[in-house]
Amino acid sequence: MNRNLEEKKSEKGFSLIELIVVLVILGLLATVVAPRVYDKLMKGREEIAKIQIKELEGALQLYAFDMGRYPNSAEGLEALVRNVSNSSAWNGPYLSKKELPRDPWDEPYKYRCPGLHGDFDLFSTGPDGADGGDDDICNWK
């Protein structure tokens, strides 16, 4: 009988207070760590958009070399993957993939030619999805 009592004492679990303390500590850690992780995620998306814009700029340069001009706004970036002007000078596709990349927020990149800031404007509207503002990622900044 003594042995059963000793076994029950050694089988003790966590008390409710101990579980609450652990949950409070985990909650505090989450409130400190989550904003930092979110900021890193946003910075990572911005960097991906910058890299993709540079890749598209390079493809536009190759297109202009072959065609003697950049695609106009009506042709858009689609001219990098398809011969939209039915020109014999077109030597594409100018991107390694057969599809145009989308920005990290799953929106198409915006393209204007002639541009307001140079030969052409190429940009992502960023996380808010609205044209203009501090969060836009573009080829002229």
DSSP file with accessible surface (Angstrom, degrees, kcal/mol):
  #  RESIDUE AA STRUCTURE BP1 BP2  ACC     N-H-->O    O-->H-N    N-H-->O    O-->H-N    TCO  KAPPA ALPHA  PHI   PSI    X-CA   Y-CA   Z-CA
    1    1 A M     >        0   0  185      0, 0.0     4,-1.4     0, 0.0     3,-0.2   0.000 360.0 360.0 360.0 -41.8    0.0    0.0    0.0
    2    2 A N  H  >  +     0   0  121      1,-0.2     4,-1.9     2,-0.2     5,-0.1   0.848 360.0  58.0 -58.7 -36.6    2.8    2.4    0.8
    3    3 A R  H  > S+     0   0  178      1,-0.2     4,-2.1     2,-0.2    -1,-0.2   0.875 101.8  53.5 -64.6 -40.7    4.3    1.7   -2.6
    4    4 A N  H  > S+     0   0   97     -3,-0.2     4,-2.0     2,-0.2    -1,-0.2   0.885 108.1  50.9 -61.5 -39.8    1.0    2.8   -4.4
    5    5 A L  H  X S+     0   0  100     -4,-1.4     4,-1.9     2,-0.2    -1,-0.2   0.909 109.5  50.1 -64.6 -41.4    1.2    6.2   -2.5
    6    6 A E  H  X S+     0   0  130     -4,-1.9     4,-1.6     1,-0.2    -2,-0.2   0.894 110.1  50.7 -65.2 -37.7    4.8    6.7   -3.5
    7    7 A E  H  X S+     0   0   82     -4,-2.1     4,-0.8     1,-0.2    -1,-0.2   0.904 109.0  51.1 -67.2 -39.2    3.9    6.0   -7.2
    8    8 A K  H >< S+     0   0  153     -4,-2.0     3,-0.6     1,-0.2    -1,-0.2   0.891 107.9  52.7 -66.3 -37.5    1.1    8.5   -7.2
    9    9 A K  H >< S+     0   0  148     -4,-1.9     3,-0.9     1,-0.2    -1,-0.2   0.889 108.5  50.2 -65.2 -35.9    3.3   11.2   -5.7
   10   10 A S  H 3< S+     0   0   97     -4,-1.6    -1,-0.2     1,-0.2    -2,-0.2   0.645 101.8  64.3 -78.8 -11.3    5.9   10.6   -8.5
   11   11 A E  T << S+     0   0  142     -4,-0.8    -1,-0.2    -3,-0.6    -2,-0.2   0.177  71.7 139.9 -96.7  20.6    3.1   10.9  -11.2
   12   12 A K    <   -     0   0  173     -3,-0.9     2,-0.1     1,-0.1     3,-0.1  -0.318  34.9-158.9 -64.6 143.8    2.3   14.5  -10.5
   13   13 A G        -     0   0   69      1,-0.1     2,-0.3    -2,-0.0    -1,-0.1  -0.258  35.9 -60.7-104.6-164.3    1.6   16.7  -13.5
   14   14 A F        -     0   0  164     -2,-0.1    -1,-0.1     1,-0.1     2,-0.1  -0.599  51.7-125.6 -81.2 144.8    1.7   20.5  -14.0
   15   15 A S     >  -     0   0   57     -2,-0.3     4,-2.1     1,-0.1     5,-0.2  -0.393  24.9-108.5 -82.3 166.0   -0.6   22.6  -11.9
   16   16 A L  H  > S+     0   0  128      1,-0.2     4,-2.4     2,-0.2     5,-0.2   0.900 119.6  54.8 -62.0 -38.8   -3.0   25.1  -13.5
   17   17 A I  H  > S+     0   0  122      1,-0.2     4,-2.5     2,-0.2    -1,-0.2   0.927 106.8  50.4 -62.6 -43.7   -0.9   28.0  -12.2
   18   18 A E  H  > S+     0   0   95      1,-0.2     4,-2.3     2,-0.2    -1,-0.2   0.923 110.9  49.0 -63.1 -41.5    2.2   26.6  -13.9
   19   19 A L  H  X S+     0   0   86     -4,-2.1     4,-2.5     2,-0.2    -1,-0.2   0.914 110.8  50.0 -64.5 -40.4    0.3   26.2  -17.2
   20   20 A I  H  X S+     0   0   86     -4,-2.4     4,-2.6     2,-0.2    -2,-0.2   0.921 109.7  51.3 -64.9 -41.7   -1.0   29.7  -17.0
   21   21 A V  H  X S+     0   0   75     -4,-2.5     4,-2.4     2,-0.2    -2,-0.2   0.934 110.7  48.3 -61.5 -44.8    2.5   31.1  -16.3
   22   22 A V  H  X S+     0   0   80     -4,-2.3     4,-2.6     1,-0.2    -2,-0.2   0.929 111.9  49.4 -62.5 -43.9    3.9   29.3  -19.3
   23   23 A L  H  X S+     0   0  117     -4,-2.5     4,-2.4     2,-0.2    -1,-0.2   0.897 110.3  50.7 -63.2 -39.4    1.1   30.5  -21.5
   24   24 A V  H  X S+     0   0   81     -4,-2.6     4,-2.5     2,-0.2    -2,-0.2   0.934 110.9  48.8 -64.4 -42.9    1.6   34.1  -20.4
   25   25 A I  H  X S+     0   0   90     -4,-2.4     4,-2.4     1,-0.2    -2,-0.2   0.933 112.0  48.7 -62.9 -44.6    5.4   33.9  -21.1
   26   26 A L  H  X S+     0   0   99     -4,-2.6     4,-2.3     1,-0.2    -1,-0.2   0.897 110.8  51.5 -62.6 -39.4    4.6   32.4  -24.6
   27   27 A G  H  X S+     0   0   37     -4,-2.4     4,-2.1     2,-0.2    -2,-0.2   0.913 109.7  49.0 -63.2 -42.6    2.1   35.2  -25.2
   28   28 A L  H  X S+     0   0  108     -4,-2.5     4,-1.4     2,-0.2    -2,-0.2   0.919 111.1  50.1 -64.1 -42.4    4.7   37.9  -24.2
   29   29 A L  H  X S+     0   0   98     -4,-2.4     4,-3.0     1,-0.2     5,-0.3   0.915 109.4  51.8 -61.6 -41.4    7.3   36.3  -26.4
   30   30 A A  H  X S+     0   0   56     -4,-2.3     4,-2.4     1,-0.2    -1,-0.2   0.896 107.4  51.9 -64.4 -38.7    4.9   36.3  -29.3
   31   31 A T  H  < S+     0   0   95     -4,-2.1    -1,-0.2     1,-0.2    -2,-0.2   0.807 116.1  41.3 -69.9 -25.6    4.0   40.0  -28.9
   32   32 A V  H  X S+     0   0   83     -4,-1.4     4,-0.6    -3,-0.2    -2,-0.2   0.890 122.4  37.7 -85.1 -41.2    7.7   40.9  -29.0
   33   33 A V  H  X S+     0   0   73     -4,-3.0     4,-2.3    -5,-0.2     3,-0.3   0.884 103.7  67.2 -81.7 -38.8    8.8   38.5  -31.8
   34   34 A A  H  X S+     0   0   56     -4,-2.4     4,-2.6    -5,-0.3     5,-0.2   0.896  99.4  49.2 -56.3 -46.7    5.8   38.7  -34.2
   35   35 A P  H  > S+     0   0   69      0, 0.0     4,-2.4     0, 0.0    -1,-0.2   0.902 112.1  49.8 -62.5 -35.5    6.3   42.4  -35.2
   36   36 A R  H  X S+     0   0  174     -4,-0.6     4,-2.1    -3,-0.3    -2,-0.2   0.910 111.6  47.7 -67.9 -41.2   10.0   41.8  -35.9
   37   37 A V  H  X S+     0   0   89     -4,-2.3     4,-2.3     2,-0.2    -1,-0.2   0.925 111.8  50.8 -64.9 -41.8    9.2   38.7  -38.1
   38   38 A Y  H  X S+     0   0  134     -4,-2.6     4,-2.5    -5,-0.2    -2,-0.2   0.914 109.2  50.8 -62.3 -43.2    6.5   40.7  -39.9
   39   39 A D  H  X S+     0   0   97     -4,-2.4     4,-2.4     1,-0.2    -1,-0.2   0.909 110.5  49.2 -61.2 -42.4    8.9   43.6  -40.6
   40   40 A K  H  X S+     0   0  162     -4,-2.1     4,-2.4     2,-0.2    -2,-0.2   0.901 109.9  51.8 -64.0 -39.6   11.5   41.1  -42.0
   41   41 A L  H  X S+     0   0   89     -4,-2.3     4,-2.2     2,-0.2    -2,-0.2   0.931 110.7  47.6 -62.6 -44.4    8.8   39.5  -44.2
   42   42 A M  H  X S+     0   0   25     -4,-2.5     4,-2.2     1,-0.2    -2,-0.2   0.918 111.9  49.7 -64.5 -42.0    7.8   42.9  -45.6
   43   43 A K  H  X S+     0   0  126     -4,-2.4     4,-2.2     1,-0.2    -1,-0.2   0.902 109.7  52.5 -63.2 -39.1   11.5   43.8  -46.2
   44   44 A G  H  X S+     0   0   32     -4,-2.4     4,-2.2     2,-0.2    -2,-0.2   0.915 108.6  49.3 -63.7 -41.5   12.0   40.5  -48.0
   45   45 A R  H  X S+     0   0   86     -4,-2.2     4,-2.3     1,-0.2    -1,-0.2   0.894 109.6  52.1 -64.8 -39.9    9.0   41.1  -50.3
   46   46 A E  H  X S+     0   0   50     -4,-2.2     4,-2.3     2,-0.2    -1,-0.2   0.916 109.5  49.6 -62.2 -41.5   10.3   44.6  -51.1
   47   47 A E  H  X S+     0   0   97     -4,-2.2     4,-2.3     2,-0.2    -2,-0.2   0.896 109.2  51.6 -65.4 -39.6   13.7   43.1  -52.1
   48   48 A I  H  X S+     0   0   86     -4,-2.2     4,-2.7     1,-0.2    -1,-0.2   0.930 109.7  50.2 -62.2 -43.4   12.0   40.5  -54.3
   49   49 A A  H  X S+     0   0    0     -4,-2.3     4,-2.4     1,-0.2    -2,-0.2   0.918 110.0  50.4 -62.4 -41.6   10.1   43.2  -56.1
   50   50 A K  H  X S+     0   0  100     -4,-2.3     4,-2.1     2,-0.2    -1,-0.2   0.914 111.5  48.2 -62.3 -42.2   13.3   45.2  -56.6
   51   51 A I  H  X S+     0   0  109     -4,-2.3     4,-2.2     2,-0.2    -2,-0.2   0.927 112.0  48.9 -65.5 -43.5   15.1   42.1  -58.0
   52   52 A Q  H  X S+     0   0   40     -4,-2.7     4,-2.6     1,-0.2    -2,-0.2   0.892 109.2  52.7 -65.5 -37.1   12.1   41.4  -60.4
   53   53 A I  H  X S+     0   0    5     -4,-2.4     4,-2.6     2,-0.2    -1,-0.2   0.923 108.8  50.3 -64.4 -40.7   12.0   45.0  -61.6
   54   54 A K  H  X S+     0   0  142     -4,-2.1     4,-2.2     2,-0.2    -2,-0.2   0.908 110.5  50.0 -62.6 -40.9   15.7   44.8  -62.4
   55   55 A E  H  X S+     0   0   90     -4,-2.2     4,-2.1     2,-0.2    -2,-0.2   0.929 111.6  47.6 -63.4 -43.3   15.1   41.5  -64.3
   56   56 A L  H  X S+     0   0    1     -4,-2.6     4,-2.5     1,-0.2    -2,-0.2   0.891 109.2  54.5 -65.5 -37.9   12.2   43.1  -66.3
   57   57 A E  H  X S+     0   0   34     -4,-2.6     4,-2.1     2,-0.2    -1,-0.2   0.917 107.8  49.9 -60.8 -43.4   14.4   46.2  -67.0
   58   58 A G  H  X S+     0   0   35     -4,-2.2     4,-2.1     2,-0.2    -2,-0.2   0.912 110.7  49.2 -61.4 -41.6   17.1   43.9  -68.5
   59   59 A A  H  X S+     0   0    4     -4,-2.1     4,-2.4     1,-0.2    -2,-0.2   0.896 109.5  52.4 -65.7 -37.6   14.5   42.2  -70.6
   60   60 A L  H  X S+     0   0    0     -4,-2.5     4,-2.7     2,-0.2    -1,-0.2   0.880 107.1  53.0 -65.5 -36.2   13.2   45.5  -71.8
   61   61 A Q  H  X S+     0   0  100     -4,-2.1     4,-2.2     2,-0.2    -2,-0.2   0.919 109.8  47.8 -64.5 -42.8   16.7   46.5  -72.8
   62   62 A L  H  X S+     0   0   99     -4,-2.1     4,-2.1     2,-0.2    -2,-0.2   0.913 111.6  50.6 -63.6 -41.8   17.1   43.4  -74.9
   63   63 A Y  H  X S+     0   0    0     -4,-2.4     4,-3.2     1,-0.2     6,-0.3   0.940 110.7  48.8 -59.3 -47.8   13.7   44.1  -76.5
   64   64 A A  H  X S+     0   0   16     -4,-2.7     4,-2.3     1,-0.2    -1,-0.2   0.866 107.9  55.3 -63.4 -35.3   14.8   47.6  -77.3
   65   65 A F  H  < S+     0   0  175     -4,-2.2    -1,-0.2     2,-0.2    -2,-0.2   0.929 116.4  36.7 -62.5 -43.9   18.0   46.4  -78.8
   66   66 A D  H  < S+     0   0   51     -4,-2.1    -2,-0.2     1,-0.2    -1,-0.2   0.905 128.0  33.4 -74.1 -43.9   16.2   44.1  -81.2
   67   67 A M  H  < S-     0   0   29     -4,-3.2    -3,-0.2     2,-0.3    -2,-0.2   0.605  98.7-124.5 -93.2 -16.5   13.2   46.3  -81.9
   68   68 A G  S  < S+     0   0   70     -4,-2.3     2,-0.3    -5,-0.3    -4,-0.2   0.552  86.1  48.1  82.2   7.2   14.8   49.7  -81.8
   69   69 A R  S    S-     0   0   91     -6,-0.3    -2,-0.3    -5,-0.1    -1,-0.1  -0.976  87.5 -99.3-164.5 163.9   12.3   50.9  -79.2
   70   70 A Y        -     0   0   40     -2,-0.3    -9,-0.1     1,-0.1   -10,-0.0  -0.595  53.6 -90.7 -84.9 156.1   10.7   49.9  -76.0
   71   71 A P        -     0   0    0      0, 0.0    -1,-0.1     0, 0.0    -7,-0.0  -0.409  47.1-120.8 -62.9 141.9    7.2   48.4  -76.1
   72   72 A N     >  -     0   0   68      1,-0.1     4,-2.7    -3,-0.1     3,-0.2  -0.269  30.0 -95.7 -77.6 174.9    4.5   51.1  -75.8
   73   73 A S  T  4 S+     0   0   60     40,-1.6     4,-0.1     1,-0.2    38,-0.1   0.848 124.5  54.9 -61.6 -35.1    2.0   51.1  -73.0
   74   74 A A  T  4 S+     0   0  100     39,-0.2    -1,-0.2     1,-0.2    38,-0.0   0.902 112.4  42.1 -66.9 -40.5   -0.6   49.3  -75.1
   75   75 A E  T >4 S+     0   0   33     -3,-0.2     3,-0.5     1,-0.1     4,-0.4   0.882  96.0 172.6 -70.8 -38.4    1.8   46.4  -75.9
   76   76 A G  G ><  -     0   0   14     -4,-2.7     3,-1.5     1,-0.2     4,-0.1  -0.008  56.3 -40.3  62.8-165.3    2.9   46.5  -72.2
   77   77 A L  G >  S+     0   0   14      1,-0.3     3,-2.3    32,-0.2     4,-0.4   0.681 123.2  82.6 -69.6 -16.3    5.2   43.9  -70.6
   78   78 A E  G X> S+     0   0   73     -3,-0.5     4,-2.0     1,-0.3     3,-1.6   0.800  76.7  72.0 -58.1 -27.3    3.4   41.2  -72.6
   79   79 A A  G <4 S+     0   0    0     -3,-1.5    -1,-0.3    -4,-0.4    -2,-0.2   0.686  87.2  64.8 -64.1 -14.6    5.7   42.1  -75.5
   80   80 A L  G <4 S+     0   0    0     -3,-2.3    14,-3.4     1,-0.1    15,-0.6   0.735 115.4  26.0 -79.5 -21.7    8.5   40.5  -73.6
   81   81 A V  T <4 S+     0   0   17     -3,-1.6     2,-0.3    -4,-0.4    -2,-0.2   0.559 126.7  37.5-117.3 -14.1    7.0   37.0  -73.8
   82   82 A R  S  < S-     0   0  137     -4,-2.0     2,-2.0    11,-0.0    -1,-0.2  -0.992  79.3-116.7-138.5 147.9    4.8   37.3  -77.0
   83   83 A N    >   +     0   0   46     -2,-0.3     3,-1.1     1,-0.2    -4,-0.1  -0.529  44.9 164.7 -81.2  77.1    5.3   39.0  -80.3
   84   84 A V  T 3  S+     0   0   41     -2,-2.0    -1,-0.2     1,-0.3    -5,-0.1   0.756  73.2  48.8 -71.2 -22.9    2.3   41.3  -79.8
   85   85 A S  T 3  S-     0   0   40     -3,-0.2    -1,-0.3    -6,-0.1    -2,-0.1   0.437 102.7-130.3 -94.9  -0.3    3.4   43.6  -82.7
   86   86 A N    <   +     0   0  144     -3,-1.1     2,-0.3     1,-0.2    -2,-0.1   0.870  49.8 163.3  52.1  41.9    3.9   40.8  -85.2
   87   87 A S    >   -     0   0   35      1,-0.1     3,-0.8     2,-0.0    -1,-0.2  -0.691  45.6-143.1 -92.4 142.5    7.3   42.2  -86.0
   88   88 A S  T 3  S+     0   0  130     -2,-0.3    -1,-0.1     1,-0.2    -2,-0.1   0.706 101.3  63.6 -75.1 -16.1   10.0   40.1  -87.8
   89   89 A A  T 3  S+     0   0   44    -22,-0.1    -1,-0.2     2,-0.0     2,-0.2   0.664  75.0 110.1 -80.3 -15.6   12.6   41.9  -85.6
   90   90 A W    <   +     0   0   44     -3,-0.8    -7,-0.1     1,-0.1   -27,-0.1  -0.429  40.0 175.0 -64.5 127.2   11.2   40.4  -82.4
   91   91 A N        +     0   0  120     -2,-0.2    -1,-0.1   -28,-0.1    -3,-0.0  -0.174  40.7 129.4-126.9  37.6   13.7   37.8  -81.1
   92   92 A G        +     0   0   20    -13,-0.1     2,-0.2     2,-0.0   -11,-0.1  -0.107  52.8 131.9 -95.0-168.5   12.0   36.8  -77.8
   93   93 A P        -     0   0   56      0, 0.0   -12,-0.2     0, 0.0   -13,-0.1   0.421  49.0-169.1 -71.6 151.0   10.8   35.7  -75.5
   94   94 A Y        +     0   0   24    -14,-3.4     2,-0.3    -2,-0.2   -13,-0.2   0.423  64.6  68.3 -95.8  -1.9   13.0   38.0  -73.5
   95   95 A L  S    S-     0   0   12    -15,-0.6   -39,-0.0     2,-0.2     5,-0.0  -0.893  82.6-127.2-114.6 151.4   12.3   36.4  -70.1
   96   96 A S  S    S+     0   0  111     -2,-0.3     2,-0.3     2,-0.0    -1,-0.1   0.811  95.9  59.7 -68.2 -28.8   13.4   32.9  -69.1
   97   97 A K  S    S-     0   0  154      2,-0.2    -2,-0.2     1,-0.1    -3,-0.0  -0.681  83.7-130.6 -97.6 155.8    9.8   32.0  -68.1
   98   98 A K  S    S+     0   0  167     -2,-0.3     2,-0.3     2,-0.1    -1,-0.1   0.525  89.5  64.5 -81.5  -5.8    6.9   32.1  -70.5
   99   99 A E  S    S-     0   0  154      0, 0.0    -2,-0.2     0, 0.0   -21,-0.0  -0.882  89.1-109.8-117.5 152.2    4.8   34.1  -68.1
  100  100 A L        -     0   0   48     -2,-0.3    -2,-0.1     1,-0.1     2,-0.1  -0.574  40.8-113.8 -74.3 138.3    5.3   37.6  -66.7
  101  101 A P        -     0   0   31      0, 0.0     8,-0.6     0, 0.0     2,-0.3  -0.383  24.4-139.5 -69.7 152.2    6.2   37.6  -63.0
  102  102 A R  B     -A  108   0A 117      6,-0.2     4,-0.1     1,-0.1   -50,-0.0  -0.810  27.2-100.6-105.7 154.8    3.7   39.0  -60.6
  103  103 A D    >   -     0   0    5      4,-3.3     3,-2.3    -2,-0.3     4,-0.2  -0.163  42.3 -94.5 -69.6 168.2    4.9   41.2  -57.7
  104  104 A P  T 3  S+     0   0   32      0, 0.0    -1,-0.1     0, 0.0   -58,-0.1   0.646 127.5  57.9 -61.7 -11.2    5.1   39.6  -54.2
  105  105 A W  T 3  S-     0   0   39      2,-0.2    -2,-0.1   -60,-0.1   -60,-0.0   0.131 121.6-108.4-102.1  16.7    1.6   40.8  -53.4
  106  106 A D  S <  S+     0   0  107     -3,-2.3    -4,-0.0     1,-0.2     0, 0.0   0.802  79.3 125.7  62.0  35.8    0.3   38.8  -56.4
  107  107 A E        -     0   0   84     -4,-0.2    -4,-3.3     3,-0.0    -1,-0.2  -0.890  65.6-103.8-115.5 152.0   -0.4   41.9  -58.5
  108  108 A P  B     -A  102   0A  55      0, 0.0     2,-0.2     0, 0.0    -6,-0.2  -0.428  40.2-105.1 -71.2 150.0    0.9   42.5  -62.1
  109  109 A Y        -     0   0   15     -8,-0.6     2,-0.3    15,-0.1    15,-0.2  -0.485  35.1-123.8 -70.7 145.8    3.8   45.0  -62.5
  110  110 A K  E     -B  123   0B  69     13,-3.3    13,-2.3    -2,-0.2     2,-0.4  -0.736  28.4-171.5 -94.5 142.5    2.7   48.3  -63.9
  111  111 A Y  E     -B  122   0B  28     -2,-0.3     2,-0.4    11,-0.2    11,-0.2  -0.999   9.1-179.4-139.7 133.7    4.4   49.6  -67.1
  112  112 A R  E     -B  121   0B  67      9,-2.3     9,-2.7    -2,-0.4     3,-0.1  -0.998  13.9-150.1-133.2 130.9    4.2   53.0  -68.9
  113  113 A C  S    S+     0   0   19     -2,-0.4   -40,-1.6     1,-0.3   -39,-0.2  -0.930  90.0  34.0-147.3 118.9    6.0   54.0  -72.0
  114  114 A P  S    S-     0   0  114      0, 0.0    -1,-0.3     0, 0.0     6,-0.2   0.482 102.9-147.5 -72.2 150.0    6.8   56.7  -72.5
  115  115 A G        -     0   0   17      3,-0.9    -2,-0.1     4,-0.7     5,-0.0  -0.387  20.3-132.6 -88.3 165.0    7.4   57.1  -68.8
  116  116 A L  S    S+     0   0  131      1,-0.1    -1,-0.1    -2,-0.1     3,-0.1   0.644 109.7  35.3 -84.3 -18.1    6.9   60.1  -66.6
  117  117 A H  S    S-     0   0  102      1,-0.1     2,-0.3     0, 0.0    -1,-0.1   0.280 132.6 -32.7-120.0   4.9   10.4   59.5  -65.0
  118  118 A G  S    S-     0   0   43      1,-0.1    -3,-0.9     3,-0.0    -1,-0.1  -0.971  99.1 -38.3 169.4-160.6   12.4   58.2  -68.0
  119  119 A D  S    S-     0   0  110     -2,-0.3    -4,-0.7     1,-0.2     2,-0.3   0.870 126.8  -0.9 -58.2 -38.5   12.1   56.2  -71.1
  120  120 A F        -     0   0   11     -6,-0.2     2,-0.5    -7,-0.1    -7,-0.2  -0.984  66.3-134.5-149.2 154.4    9.7   53.9  -69.3
  121  121 A D  E     +B  112   0B   0     -9,-2.7    -9,-2.3    -2,-0.3     2,-0.4  -0.965  22.4 178.8-111.3 130.0    8.2   53.5  -65.8
  122  122 A L  E     +B  111   0B   0     -2,-0.5    17,-1.8   -11,-0.2     2,-0.3  -0.996  19.1 145.7-132.6 123.1    8.1   50.1  -64.3
  123  123 A F  E     -BC 110 138B   5    -13,-2.3   -13,-3.3    -2,-0.4     2,-0.4  -0.989  42.4-132.5-157.3 161.6    6.7   49.7  -60.8
  124  124 A S  E     - C   0 137B   0     13,-3.1    13,-2.0    -2,-0.3   -15,-0.1  -0.933  22.6-137.0-112.6 142.0    4.8   47.7  -58.2
  125  125 A T      > -     0   0    5     -2,-0.4     5,-0.5     1,-0.2     3,-0.5   0.544  44.6-142.2 -78.0  -3.7    2.1   49.4  -56.2
  126  126 A G  T > 5 -     0   0    1      1,-0.2     3,-1.2     2,-0.2    -1,-0.2  -0.210  46.4 -32.5  76.7-166.2    3.4   47.6  -53.0
  127  127 A P  T 3 5S+     0   0   61      0, 0.0    -1,-0.2     0, 0.0    -2,-0.1   0.777 134.4  55.0 -65.2 -26.7    1.4   46.1  -50.2
  128  128 A D  T 3 5S-     0   0   87     -3,-0.5    -2,-0.2     2,-0.2     3,-0.1   0.675  95.1-139.6 -83.0 -13.8   -1.4   48.7  -50.3
  129  129 A G  T < 5 +     0   0   43     -3,-1.2     2,-0.4    -4,-0.3    -3,-0.2   0.562  61.4 121.7  72.0   7.2   -2.2   47.9  -54.0
  130  130 A A      < -     0   0   49     -5,-0.5    -1,-0.2     2,-0.1     2,-0.2  -0.866  68.5-114.0-109.1 137.8   -2.7   51.7  -54.7
  131  131 A D  S    S+     0   0  107     -2,-0.4    -6,-0.1    -3,-0.1     2,-0.0  -0.454  84.9  21.3 -67.0 132.0   -0.8   53.7  -57.2
  132  132 A G  S    S+     0   0   35      1,-0.2     3,-0.2    -2,-0.2    -2,-0.1  -0.028  77.3  95.9  90.9 158.6    1.4   56.4  -55.6
  133  133 A G  S >  S-     0   0   48      1,-0.1     3,-0.9     2,-0.1    -1,-0.2  -0.394  84.2 -69.0 110.7 171.8    2.6   56.5  -52.0
  134  134 A D  T 3  S+     0   0  162      1,-0.2    -1,-0.1    -2,-0.1    -8,-0.0   0.647 121.3  62.7 -75.0 -17.1    5.7   55.6  -50.1
  135  135 A D  T 3  S+     0   0   39     -3,-0.2    -1,-0.2   -10,-0.1     2,-0.1   0.512  74.2 113.0 -91.8  -2.6    5.3   51.9  -50.4
  136  136 A D    <   -     0   0   15     -3,-0.9     2,-0.5   -10,-0.1   -11,-0.2  -0.433  56.4-149.0 -67.9 143.1    5.5   51.8  -54.3
  137  137 A I  E     +C  124   0B  14    -13,-2.0   -13,-3.1    -2,-0.1     2,-0.3  -0.973  30.9 161.8-116.3 120.5    8.6   50.0  -55.6
  138  138 A C  E     -C  123   0B  16     -2,-0.5     3,-0.5   -15,-0.2   -15,-0.2  -0.851  50.7-114.0-140.5 171.2    9.8   51.5  -58.9
  139  139 A N  S    S+     0   0   36    -17,-1.8   -16,-0.1    -2,-0.3   -19,-0.0   0.448 106.0  59.4 -88.6   0.7   12.6   51.7  -61.3
  140  140 A W              0   0   78    -18,-0.2    -1,-0.2   -22,-0.0   -17,-0.1   0.497 360.0 360.0-110.0  -2.1   13.2   55.5  -60.9
  141  141 A K              0   0  162     -3,-0.5    -3,-0.0     0, 0.0    -4,-0.0  -0.686 360.0 360.0 -94.4 360.0   13.9   55.8  -57.2
